[in-house]
Amino acid sequence: MHVVVTYDISEDKRRTKIHKILSSYGQWMQFSVFECSLTATQYARLRNRLNKLIKAEEDSVRFYFLCACCQQKVERIGGEQVRDDTVFFA
């Protein structure tokens, strides 16, 4: 599944931890935005890890799921190119 994850974290230390976790699951696209290609298991682990870190009364994390058809309709102007995780080098 393709998921866009956005976050608004009030504390610098928590925000840094959230960023590091998301970096291991997807590609950082903008300040508080990641694009992730995840299996159901990876999504469950990610959500669980983030849920343990955030303070629900202060922080916000949102997950936007894109179907394969919608994923192909994403347009980009500028910024970092999307990583191709299907290419492997030995």
Secondary structure, 3 states (H helix, E strand, C coil): CEEEEEEECCCHHHHHHHHHHHHCCCEEEECCEEEEECCHHHHHHHHHHHHHHCCCCCCEEEEEEECHHHHCCCCCCCCCCCCCCCCCCC
